[in-house]
Amino acid sequence: MGYKCSRCKRIVEIDYQYSGIRCPYCGHRILLKERPVIVKRVKAE
Ligand SMILES: [Zn+2]
């Protein structure tokens, strides 16, 4: 599952064998869950 760092906005892959969640790039500890983008298609008829 992907997370997004709230500071540097990088996508972080969390490995759960580590006890803490932390951005490996900047060390920030607040990561936002990155949801898969669901595109709704609306047919224009
Ligand atoms: Zn970061």
mmCIF file of the protein (N, C-alpha, C, O) and its ligand, coordinates in Angstrom:
data_MODEL
# 
_entry.id   MODEL 
# 
loop_
_entity.id 
_entity.type 
_entity.pdbx_number_of_molecules 
1 polymer     1 
2 non-polymer 1 
# 
_entity_poly.entity_id                      1 
_entity_poly.type                           'polypeptide(L)' 
_entity_poly.nstd_linkage                   no 
_entity_poly.nstd_monomer                   no 
_entity_poly.pdbx_seq_one_letter_code       MGYKCSRCKRIVEIDYQYSGIRCPYCGHRILLKERPVIVKRVKAE 
_entity_poly.pdbx_seq_one_letter_code_can   MGYKCSRCKRIVEIDYQYSGIRCPYCGHRILLKERPVIVKRVKAE 
_entity_poly.pdbx_strand_id                 A 
# 
loop_
_entity_poly_seq.entity_id 
_entity_poly_seq.num 
_entity_poly_seq.mon_id 
_entity_poly_seq.hetero 
1 1  MET n 
1 2  GLY n 
1 3  TYR n 
1 4  LYS n 
1 5  CYS n 
1 6  SER n 
1 7  ARG n 
1 8  CYS n 
1 9  LYS n 
1 10 ARG n 
1 11 ILE n 
1 12 VAL n 
1 13 GLU n 
1 14 ILE n 
1 15 ASP n 
1 16 TYR n 
1 17 GLN n 
1 18 TYR n 
1 19 SER n 
1 20 GLY n 
1 21 ILE n 
1 22 ARG n 
1 23 CYS n 
1 24 PRO n 
1 25 TYR n 
1 26 CYS n 
1 27 GLY n 
1 28 HIS n 
1 29 ARG n 
1 30 ILE n 
1 31 LEU n 
1 32 LEU n 
1 33 LYS n 
1 34 GLU n 
1 35 ARG n 
1 36 PRO n 
1 37 VAL n 
1 38 ILE n 
1 39 VAL n 
1 40 LYS n 
1 41 ARG n 
1 42 VAL n 
1 43 LYS n 
1 44 ALA n 
1 45 GLU n 
# 
loop_
_struct_asym.id 
_struct_asym.entity_id 
A 1 
B 2 
# 
loop_
_chem_comp.id 
_chem_comp.type 
_chem_comp.mon_nstd_flag 
ALA 'L-peptide linking' y 
ARG 'L-peptide linking' y 
ASP 'L-peptide linking' y 
CYS 'L-peptide linking' y 
GLN 'L-peptide linking' y 
GLU 'L-peptide linking' y 
GLY 'peptide linking'   y 
HIS 'L-peptide linking' y 
ILE 'L-peptide linking' y 
LEU 'L-peptide linking' y 
LYS 'L-peptide linking' y 
MET 'L-peptide linking' y 
PRO 'L-peptide linking' y 
SER 'L-peptide linking' y 
TYR 'L-peptide linking' y 
VAL 'L-peptide linking' y 
ZN  non-polymer         . 
# 
_pdbx_entity_nonpoly.entity_id   2 
_pdbx_entity_nonpoly.name        ? 
_pdbx_entity_nonpoly.comp_id     ZN 
# 
_pdbx_nonpoly_scheme.asym_id         B 
_pdbx_nonpoly_scheme.entity_id       2 
_pdbx_nonpoly_scheme.mon_id          ZN 
_pdbx_nonpoly_scheme.ndb_seq_num     1 
_pdbx_nonpoly_scheme.pdb_seq_num     101 
_pdbx_nonpoly_scheme.auth_seq_num    101 
_pdbx_nonpoly_scheme.pdb_mon_id      ZN 
_pdbx_nonpoly_scheme.auth_mon_id     ZN 
_pdbx_nonpoly_scheme.pdb_strand_id   A 
_pdbx_nonpoly_scheme.pdb_ins_code    . 
# 
loop_
_atom_site.group_PDB 
_atom_site.id 
_atom_site.type_symbol 
_atom_site.label_atom_id 
_atom_site.label_alt_id 
_atom_site.label_comp_id 
_atom_site.label_asym_id 
_atom_site.label_entity_id 
_atom_site.label_seq_id 
_atom_site.pdbx_PDB_ins_code 
_atom_site.Cartn_x 
_atom_site.Cartn_y 
_atom_site.Cartn_z 
_atom_site.occupancy 
_atom_site.B_iso_or_equiv 
_atom_site.pdbx_formal_charge 
_atom_site.auth_seq_id 
_atom_site.auth_comp_id 
_atom_site.auth_asym_id 
_atom_site.auth_atom_id 
_atom_site.pdbx_PDB_model_num 
ATOM   1   N  N  . MET A 1 1  ? 0.855   -1.206 0.000   1.00 0.00 ? 1   MET A N  1 
ATOM   2   C  CA . MET A 1 1  ? 0.000   0.000  0.000   1.00 0.00 ? 1   MET A CA 1 
ATOM   3   C  C  . MET A 1 1  ? 0.874   1.233  0.000   1.00 0.00 ? 1   MET A C  1 
ATOM   4   O  O  . MET A 1 1  ? 1.894   1.285  0.687   1.00 0.00 ? 1   MET A O  1 
ATOM   5   N  N  . GLY A 1 2  ? 0.480   2.203  -0.755  1.00 0.00 ? 2   GLY A N  1 
ATOM   6   C  CA . GLY A 1 2  ? 1.282   3.397  -0.849  1.00 0.00 ? 2   GLY A CA 1 
ATOM   7   C  C  . GLY A 1 2  ? 0.817   4.493  0.099   1.00 0.00 ? 2   GLY A C  1 
ATOM   8   O  O  . GLY A 1 2  ? -0.373  4.651  0.371   1.00 0.00 ? 2   GLY A O  1 
ATOM   9   N  N  . TYR A 1 3  ? 1.777   5.226  0.581   1.00 0.00 ? 3   TYR A N  1 
ATOM   10  C  CA . TYR A 1 3  ? 1.468   6.395  1.400   1.00 0.00 ? 3   TYR A CA 1 
ATOM   11  C  C  . TYR A 1 3  ? 2.156   7.602  0.781   1.00 0.00 ? 3   TYR A C  1 
ATOM   12  O  O  . TYR A 1 3  ? 3.122   7.490  0.026   1.00 0.00 ? 3   TYR A O  1 
ATOM   13  N  N  . LYS A 1 4  ? 1.614   8.753  1.134   1.00 0.00 ? 4   LYS A N  1 
ATOM   14  C  CA . LYS A 1 4  ? 2.202   9.977  0.627   1.00 0.00 ? 4   LYS A CA 1 
ATOM   15  C  C  . LYS A 1 4  ? 2.637   10.823 1.809   1.00 0.00 ? 4   LYS A C  1 
ATOM   16  O  O  . LYS A 1 4  ? 1.859   11.094 2.723   1.00 0.00 ? 4   LYS A O  1 
ATOM   17  N  N  . CYS A 1 5  ? 3.872   11.226 1.771   1.00 0.00 ? 5   CYS A N  1 
ATOM   18  C  CA . CYS A 1 5  ? 4.395   12.065 2.846   1.00 0.00 ? 5   CYS A CA 1 
ATOM   19  C  C  . CYS A 1 5  ? 3.722   13.431 2.807   1.00 0.00 ? 5   CYS A C  1 
ATOM   20  O  O  . CYS A 1 5  ? 3.612   14.054 1.751   1.00 0.00 ? 5   CYS A O  1 
ATOM   21  N  N  . SER A 1 6  ? 3.277   13.883 3.966   1.00 0.00 ? 6   SER A N  1 
ATOM   22  C  CA . SER A 1 6  ? 2.571   15.161 3.992   1.00 0.00 ? 6   SER A CA 1 
ATOM   23  C  C  . SER A 1 6  ? 3.525   16.344 3.899   1.00 0.00 ? 6   SER A C  1 
ATOM   24  O  O  . SER A 1 6  ? 3.083   17.477 3.709   1.00 0.00 ? 6   SER A O  1 
ATOM   25  N  N  . ARG A 1 7  ? 4.775   16.107 4.025   1.00 0.00 ? 7   ARG A N  1 
ATOM   26  C  CA . ARG A 1 7  ? 5.724   17.217 3.928   1.00 0.00 ? 7   ARG A CA 1 
ATOM   27  C  C  . ARG A 1 7  ? 6.354   17.307 2.540   1.00 0.00 ? 7   ARG A C  1 
ATOM   28  O  O  . ARG A 1 7  ? 6.284   18.348 1.887   1.00 0.00 ? 7   ARG A O  1 
ATOM   29  N  N  . CYS A 1 8  ? 6.966   16.215 2.095   1.00 0.00 ? 8   CYS A N  1 
ATOM   30  C  CA . CYS A 1 8  ? 7.684   16.295 0.816   1.00 0.00 ? 8   CYS A CA 1 
ATOM   31  C  C  . CYS A 1 8  ? 6.879   15.743 -0.349  1.00 0.00 ? 8   CYS A C  1 
ATOM   32  O  O  . CYS A 1 8  ? 7.312   15.792 -1.501  1.00 0.00 ? 8   CYS A O  1 
ATOM   33  N  N  . LYS A 1 9  ? 5.689   15.211 -0.030  1.00 0.00 ? 9   LYS A N  1 
ATOM   34  C  CA . LYS A 1 9  ? 4.741   14.747 -1.055  1.00 0.00 ? 9   LYS A CA 1 
ATOM   35  C  C  . LYS A 1 9  ? 5.249   13.577 -1.887  1.00 0.00 ? 9   LYS A C  1 
ATOM   36  O  O  . LYS A 1 9  ? 4.766   13.328 -2.991  1.00 0.00 ? 9   LYS A O  1 
ATOM   37  N  N  . ARG A 1 10 ? 6.202   12.883 -1.356  1.00 0.00 ? 10  ARG A N  1 
ATOM   38  C  CA . ARG A 1 10 ? 6.681   11.724 -2.089  1.00 0.00 ? 10  ARG A CA 1 
ATOM   39  C  C  . ARG A 1 10 ? 5.836   10.504 -1.733  1.00 0.00 ? 10  ARG A C  1 
ATOM   40  O  O  . ARG A 1 10 ? 5.271   10.405 -0.644  1.00 0.00 ? 10  ARG A O  1 
ATOM   41  N  N  . ILE A 1 11 ? 5.772   9.593  -2.677  1.00 0.00 ? 11  ILE A N  1 
ATOM   42  C  CA . ILE A 1 11 ? 5.075   8.346  -2.430  1.00 0.00 ? 11  ILE A CA 1 
ATOM   43  C  C  . ILE A 1 11 ? 6.016   7.408  -1.683  1.00 0.00 ? 11  ILE A C  1 
ATOM   44  O  O  . ILE A 1 11 ? 7.149   7.170  -2.101  1.00 0.00 ? 11  ILE A O  1 
ATOM   45  N  N  . VAL A 1 12 ? 5.519   6.886  -0.574  1.00 0.00 ? 12  VAL A N  1 
ATOM   46  C  CA . VAL A 1 12 ? 6.331   6.042  0.283   1.00 0.00 ? 12  VAL A CA 1 
ATOM   47  C  C  . VAL A 1 12 ? 5.692   4.658  0.358   1.00 0.00 ? 12  VAL A C  1 
ATOM   48  O  O  . VAL A 1 12 ? 4.500   4.532  0.639   1.00 0.00 ? 12  VAL A O  1 
ATOM   49  N  N  . GLU A 1 13 ? 6.469   3.652  0.111   1.00 0.00 ? 13  GLU A N  1 
ATOM   50  C  CA . GLU A 1 13 ? 5.982   2.292  0.310   1.00 0.00 ? 13  GLU A CA 1 
ATOM   51  C  C  . GLU A 1 13 ? 6.354   1.867  1.720   1.00 0.00 ? 13  GLU A C  1 
ATOM   52  O  O  . GLU A 1 13 ? 7.526   1.798  2.090   1.00 0.00 ? 13  GLU A O  1 
ATOM   53  N  N  . ILE A 1 14 ? 5.313   1.584  2.491   1.00 0.00 ? 14  ILE A N  1 
ATOM   54  C  CA . ILE A 1 14 ? 5.550   1.239  3.890   1.00 0.00 ? 14  ILE A CA 1 
ATOM   55  C  C  . ILE A 1 14 ? 5.806   -0.249 4.035   1.00 0.00 ? 14  ILE A C  1 
ATOM   56  O  O  . ILE A 1 14 ? 5.051   -1.081 3.530   1.00 0.00 ? 14  ILE A O  1 
ATOM   57  N  N  . ASP A 1 15 ? 6.872   -0.564 4.726   1.00 0.00 ? 15  ASP A N  1 
ATOM   58  C  CA . ASP A 1 15 ? 7.156   -1.949 5.051   1.00 0.00 ? 15  ASP A CA 1 
ATOM   59  C  C  . ASP A 1 15 ? 6.776   -2.155 6.514   1.00 0.00 ? 15  ASP A C  1 
ATOM   60  O  O  . ASP A 1 15 ? 7.360   -1.555 7.417   1.00 0.00 ? 15  ASP A O  1 
ATOM   61  N  N  . TYR A 1 16 ? 5.793   -3.010 6.724   1.00 0.00 ? 16  TYR A N  1 
ATOM   62  C  CA . TYR A 1 16 ? 5.216   -3.112 8.065   1.00 0.00 ? 16  TYR A CA 1 
ATOM   63  C  C  . TYR A 1 16 ? 6.080   -3.865 9.051   1.00 0.00 ? 16  TYR A C  1 
ATOM   64  O  O  . TYR A 1 16 ? 5.717   -3.975 10.221  1.00 0.00 ? 16  TYR A O  1 
ATOM   65  N  N  . GLN A 1 17 ? 7.189   -4.374 8.623   1.00 0.00 ? 17  GLN A N  1 
ATOM   66  C  CA . GLN A 1 17 ? 8.034   -5.022 9.623   1.00 0.00 ? 17  GLN A CA 1 
ATOM   67  C  C  . GLN A 1 17 ? 8.773   -3.986 10.474  1.00 0.00 ? 17  GLN A C  1 
ATOM   68  O  O  . GLN A 1 17 ? 9.354   -4.314 11.509  1.00 0.00 ? 17  GLN A O  1 
ATOM   69  N  N  . TYR A 1 18 ? 8.740   -2.757 10.028  1.00 0.00 ? 18  TYR A N  1 
ATOM   70  C  CA . TYR A 1 18 ? 9.287   -1.704 10.864  1.00 0.00 ? 18  TYR A CA 1 
ATOM   71  C  C  . TYR A 1 18 ? 8.220   -1.232 11.838  1.00 0.00 ? 18  TYR A C  1 
ATOM   72  O  O  . TYR A 1 18 ? 7.036   -1.222 11.502  1.00 0.00 ? 18  TYR A O  1 
ATOM   73  N  N  . SER A 1 19 ? 8.613   -0.854 13.004  1.00 0.00 ? 19  SER A N  1 
ATOM   74  C  CA . SER A 1 19 ? 7.638   -0.518 14.044  1.00 0.00 ? 19  SER A CA 1 
ATOM   75  C  C  . SER A 1 19 ? 7.017   0.858  13.841  1.00 0.00 ? 19  SER A C  1 
ATOM   76  O  O  . SER A 1 19 ? 5.896   1.106  14.286  1.00 0.00 ? 19  SER A O  1 
ATOM   77  N  N  . GLY A 1 20 ? 7.727   1.739  13.185  1.00 0.00 ? 20  GLY A N  1 
ATOM   78  C  CA . GLY A 1 20 ? 7.185   3.076  13.025  1.00 0.00 ? 20  GLY A CA 1 
ATOM   79  C  C  . GLY A 1 20 ? 7.008   3.431  11.568  1.00 0.00 ? 20  GLY A C  1 
ATOM   80  O  O  . GLY A 1 20 ? 7.714   2.926  10.695  1.00 0.00 ? 20  GLY A O  1 
ATOM   81  N  N  . ILE A 1 21 ? 6.067   4.294  11.324  1.00 0.00 ? 21  ILE A N  1 
ATOM   82  C  CA . ILE A 1 21 ? 5.875   4.785  9.960   1.00 0.00 ? 21  ILE A CA 1 
ATOM   83  C  C  . ILE A 1 21 ? 6.575   6.123  9.849   1.00 0.00 ? 21  ILE A C  1 
ATOM   84  O  O  . ILE A 1 21 ? 6.336   7.041  10.634  1.00 0.00 ? 21  ILE A O  1 
ATOM   85  N  N  . ARG A 1 22 ? 7.427   6.209  8.875   1.00 0.00 ? 22  ARG A N  1 
ATOM   86  C  CA . ARG A 1 22 ? 8.223   7.422  8.728   1.00 0.00 ? 22  ARG A CA 1 
ATOM   87  C  C  . ARG A 1 22 ? 8.669   7.557  7.288   1.00 0.00 ? 22  ARG A C  1 
ATOM   88  O  O  . ARG A 1 22 ? 8.998   6.573  6.626   1.00 0.00 ? 22  ARG A O  1 
ATOM   89  N  N  . CYS A 1 23 ? 8.674   8.769  6.825   1.00 0.00 ? 23  CYS A N  1 
ATOM   90  C  CA . CYS A 1 23 ? 9.124   9.009  5.462   1.00 0.00 ? 23  CYS A CA 1 
ATOM   91  C  C  . CYS A 1 23 ? 10.631  8.763  5.372   1.00 0.00 ? 23  CYS A C  1 
ATOM   92  O  O  . CYS A 1 23 ? 11.397  9.371  6.119   1.00 0.00 ? 23  CYS A O  1 
ATOM   93  N  N  . PRO A 1 24 ? 11.065  7.884  4.473   1.00 0.00 ? 24  PRO A N  1 
ATOM   94  C  CA . PRO A 1 24 ? 12.502  7.606  4.358   1.00 0.00 ? 24  PRO A CA 1 
ATOM   95  C  C  . PRO A 1 24 ? 13.270  8.735  3.692   1.00 0.00 ? 24  PRO A C  1 
ATOM   96  O  O  . PRO A 1 24 ? 14.501  8.752  3.721   1.00 0.00 ? 24  PRO A O  1 
ATOM   97  N  N  . TYR A 1 25 ? 12.553  9.682  3.092   1.00 0.00 ? 25  TYR A N  1 
ATOM   98  C  CA . TYR A 1 25 ? 13.228  10.764 2.365   1.00 0.00 ? 25  TYR A CA 1 
ATOM   99  C  C  . TYR A 1 25 ? 13.528  11.946 3.263   1.00 0.00 ? 25  TYR A C  1 
ATOM   100 O  O  . TYR A 1 25 ? 14.637  12.481 3.253   1.00 0.00 ? 25  TYR A O  1 
ATOM   101 N  N  . CYS A 1 26 ? 12.513  12.362 4.057   1.00 0.00 ? 26  CYS A N  1 
ATOM   102 C  CA . CYS A 1 26 ? 12.717  13.556 4.875   1.00 0.00 ? 26  CYS A CA 1 
ATOM   103 C  C  . CYS A 1 26 ? 12.555  13.268 6.366   1.00 0.00 ? 26  CYS A C  1 
ATOM   104 O  O  . CYS A 1 26 ? 12.807  14.145 7.192   1.00 0.00 ? 26  CYS A O  1 
ATOM   105 N  N  . GLY A 1 27 ? 12.137  12.052 6.721   1.00 0.00 ? 27  GLY A N  1 
ATOM   106 C  CA . GLY A 1 27 ? 12.016  11.718 8.129   1.00 0.00 ? 27  GLY A CA 1 
ATOM   107 C  C  . GLY A 1 27 ? 10.721  12.159 8.771   1.00 0.00 ? 27  GLY A C  1 
ATOM   108 O  O  . GLY A 1 27 ? 10.537  11.982 9.975   1.00 0.00 ? 27  GLY A O  1 
ATOM   109 N  N  . HIS A 1 28 ? 9.824   12.727 7.994   1.00 0.00 ? 28  HIS A N  1 
ATOM   110 C  CA . HIS A 1 28 ? 8.556   13.185 8.511   1.00 0.00 ? 28  HIS A CA 1 
ATOM   111 C  C  . HIS A 1 28 ? 7.696   11.992 8.909   1.00 0.00 ? 28  HIS A C  1 
ATOM   112 O  O  . HIS A 1 28 ? 7.765   10.931 8.289   1.00 0.00 ? 28  HIS A O  1 
ATOM   113 N  N  . ARG A 1 29 ? 6.888   12.174 9.945   1.00 0.00 ? 29  ARG A N  1 
ATOM   114 C  CA . ARG A 1 29 ? 6.162   11.029 10.462  1.00 0.00 ? 29  ARG A CA 1 
ATOM   115 C  C  . ARG A 1 29 ? 4.679   11.051 10.147  1.00 0.00 ? 29  ARG A C  1 
ATOM   116 O  O  . ARG A 1 29 ? 3.945   10.164 10.582  1.00 0.00 ? 29  ARG A O  1 
ATOM   117 N  N  . ILE A 1 30 ? 4.234   12.025 9.417   1.00 0.00 ? 30  ILE A N  1 
ATOM   118 C  CA . ILE A 1 30 ? 2.825   12.053 9.046   1.00 0.00 ? 30  ILE A CA 1 
ATOM   119 C  C  . ILE A 1 30 ? 2.707   11.676 7.574   1.00 0.00 ? 30  ILE A C  1 
ATOM   120 O  O  . ILE A 1 30 ? 3.116   12.416 6.679   1.00 0.00 ? 30  ILE A O  1 
ATOM   121 N  N  . LEU A 1 31 ? 2.137   10.505 7.361   1.00 0.00 ? 31  LEU A N  1 
ATOM   122 C  CA . LEU A 1 31 ? 1.969   10.036 5.998   1.00 0.00 ? 31  LEU A CA 1 
ATOM   123 C  C  . LEU A 1 31 ? 0.486   9.878  5.712   1.00 0.00 ? 31  LEU A C  1 
ATOM   124 O  O  . LEU A 1 31 ? -0.282  9.412  6.554   1.00 0.00 ? 31  LEU A O  1 
ATOM   125 N  N  . LEU A 1 32 ? 0.111   10.266 4.535   1.00 0.00 ? 32  LEU A N  1 
ATOM   126 C  CA . LEU A 1 32 ? -1.283  10.177 4.143   1.00 0.00 ? 32  LEU A CA 1 
ATOM   127 C  C  . LEU A 1 32 ? -1.488  8.946  3.286   1.00 0.00 ? 32  LEU A C  1 
ATOM   128 O  O  . LEU A 1 32 ? -0.666  8.610  2.433   1.00 0.00 ? 32  LEU A O  1 
ATOM   129 N  N  . LYS A 1 33 ? -2.584  8.295  3.529   1.00 0.00 ? 33  LYS A N  1 
ATOM   130 C  CA . LYS A 1 33 ? -2.883  7.122  2.717   1.00 0.00 ? 33  LYS A CA 1 
ATOM   131 C  C  . LYS A 1 33 ? -3.182  7.530  1.292   1.00 0.00 ? 33  LYS A C  1 
ATOM   132 O  O  . LYS A 1 33 ? -4.004  8.405  1.017   1.00 0.00 ? 33  LYS A O  1 
ATOM   133 N  N  . GLU A 1 34 ? -2.493  6.870  0.417   1.00 0.00 ? 34  GLU A N  1 
ATOM   134 C  CA . GLU A 1 34 ? -2.687  7.161  -0.993  1.00 0.00 ? 34  GLU A CA 1 
ATOM   135 C  C  . GLU A 1 34 ? -3.724  6.207  -1.541  1.00 0.00 ? 34  GLU A C  1 
ATOM   136 O  O  . GLU A 1 34 ? -3.487  5.003  -1.639  1.00 0.00 ? 34  GLU A O  1 
ATOM   137 N  N  . ARG A 1 35 ? -4.866  6.745  -1.895  1.00 0.00 ? 35  ARG A N  1 
ATOM   138 C  CA . ARG A 1 35 ? -5.922  5.888  -2.424  1.00 0.00 ? 35  ARG A CA 1 
ATOM   139 C  C  . ARG A 1 35 ? -5.729  5.669  -3.908  1.00 0.00 ? 35  ARG A C  1 
ATOM   140 O  O  . ARG A 1 35 ? -5.301  6.566  -4.635  1.00 0.00 ? 35  ARG A O  1 
ATOM   141 N  N  . PRO A 1 36 ? -6.043  4.491  -4.338  1.00 0.00 ? 36  PRO A N  1 
ATOM   142 C  CA . PRO A 1 36 ? -6.044  4.282  -5.783  1.00 0.00 ? 36  PRO A CA 1 
ATOM   143 C  C  . PRO A 1 36 ? -7.089  5.164  -6.437  1.00 0.00 ? 36  PRO A C  1 
ATOM   144 O  O  . PRO A 1 36 ? -8.212  5.297  -5.950  1.00 0.00 ? 36  PRO A O  1 
ATOM   145 N  N  . VAL A 1 37 ? -6.705  5.749  -7.522  1.00 0.00 ? 37  VAL A N  1 
ATOM   146 C  CA . VAL A 1 37 ? -7.594  6.700  -8.184  1.00 0.00 ? 37  VAL A CA 1 
ATOM   147 C  C  . VAL A 1 37 ? -8.677  5.934  -8.933  1.00 0.00 ? 37  VAL A C  1 
ATOM   148 O  O  . VAL A 1 37 ? -8.409  5.103  -9.800  1.00 0.00 ? 37  VAL A O  1 
ATOM   149 N  N  . ILE A 1 38 ? -9.876  6.243  -8.569  1.00 0.00 ? 38  ILE A N  1 
ATOM   150 C  CA . ILE A 1 38 ? -11.007 5.609  -9.244  1.00 0.00 ? 38  ILE A CA 1 
ATOM   151 C  C  . ILE A 1 38 ? -11.622 6.635  -10.193 1.00 0.00 ? 38  ILE A C  1 
ATOM   152 O  O  . ILE A 1 38 ? -12.120 7.683  -9.781  1.00 0.00 ? 38  ILE A O  1 
ATOM   153 N  N  . VAL A 1 39 ? -11.570 6.303  -11.432 1.00 0.00 ? 39  VAL A N  1 
ATOM   154 C  CA . VAL A 1 39 ? -12.094 7.228  -12.436 1.00 0.00 ? 39  VAL A CA 1 
ATOM   155 C  C  . VAL A 1 39 ? -13.505 6.807  -12.794 1.00 0.00 ? 39  VAL A C  1 
ATOM   156 O  O  . VAL A 1 39 ? -13.753 5.695  -13.260 1.00 0.00 ? 39  VAL A O  1 
ATOM   157 N  N  . LYS A 1 40 ? -14.399 7.715  -12.566 1.00 0.00 ? 40  LYS A N  1 
ATOM   158 C  CA . LYS A 1 40 ? -15.777 7.444  -12.961 1.00 0.00 ? 40  LYS A CA 1 
ATOM   159 C  C  . LYS A 1 40 ? -15.986 7.916  -14.380 1.00 0.00 ? 40  LYS A C  1 
ATOM   160 O  O  . LYS A 1 40 ? -15.750 9.075  -14.721 1.00 0.00 ? 40  LYS A O  1 
ATOM   161 N  N  . ARG A 1 41 ? -16.424 7.007  -15.174 1.00 0.00 ? 41  ARG A N  1 
ATOM   162 C  CA . ARG A 1 41 ? -16.669 7.378  -16.568 1.00 0.00 ? 41  ARG A CA 1 
ATOM   163 C  C  . ARG A 1 41 ? -18.155 7.624  -16.756 1.00 0.00 ? 41  ARG A C  1 
ATOM   164 O  O  . ARG A 1 41 ? -19.002 6.787  -16.447 1.00 0.00 ? 41  ARG A O  1 
ATOM   165 N  N  . VAL A 1 42 ? -18.423 8.771  -17.260 1.00 0.00 ? 42  VAL A N  1 
ATOM   166 C  CA . VAL A 1 42 ? -19.811 9.107  -17.536 1.00 0.00 ? 42  VAL A CA 1 
ATOM   167 C  C  . VAL A 1 42 ? -19.953 9.244  -19.052 1.00 0.00 ? 42  VAL A C  1 
ATOM   168 O  O  . VAL A 1 42 ? -19.268 10.029 -19.709 1.00 0.00 ? 42  VAL A O  1 
ATOM   169 N  N  . LYS A 1 43 ? -20.831 8.481  -19.540 1.00 0.00 ? 43  LYS A N  1 
ATOM   170 C  CA . LYS A 1 43 ? -21.051 8.547  -20.987 1.00 0.00 ? 43  LYS A CA 1 
ATOM   171 C  C  . LYS A 1 43 ? -21.927 9.734  -21.338 1.00 0.00 ? 43  LYS A C  1 
ATOM   172 O  O  . LYS A 1 43 ? -23.022 9.903  -20.803 1.00 0.00 ? 43  LYS A O  1 
ATOM   173 N  N  . ALA A 1 44 ? -21.435 10.528 -22.221 1.00 0.00 ? 44  ALA A N  1 
ATOM   174 C  CA . ALA A 1 44 ? -22.254 11.633 -22.713 1.00 0.00 ? 44  ALA A CA 1 
ATOM   175 C  C  . ALA A 1 44 ? -22.989 11.170 -23.958 1.00 0.00 ? 44  ALA A C  1 
ATOM   176 O  O  . ALA A 1 44 ? -22.393 10.906 -25.003 1.00 0.00 ? 44  ALA A O  1 
ATOM   177 N  N  . GLU A 1 45 ? -24.259 11.082 -23.817 1.00 0.00 ? 45  GLU A N  1 
ATOM   178 C  CA . GLU A 1 45 ? -25.025 10.590 -24.973 1.00 0.00 ? 45  GLU A CA 1 
ATOM   179 C  C  . GLU A 1 45 ? -25.978 11.640 -25.486 1.00 0.00 ? 45  GLU A C  1 
ATOM   180 O  O  . GLU A 1 45 ? -26.701 11.398 -26.453 1.00 0.00 ? 45  GLU A O  1 
HETATM 181 ZN ZN . ZN  B 2 .  ? 8.845   13.118 3.340   1.00 0.00 2 101 ZN  A ZN 1 
# 
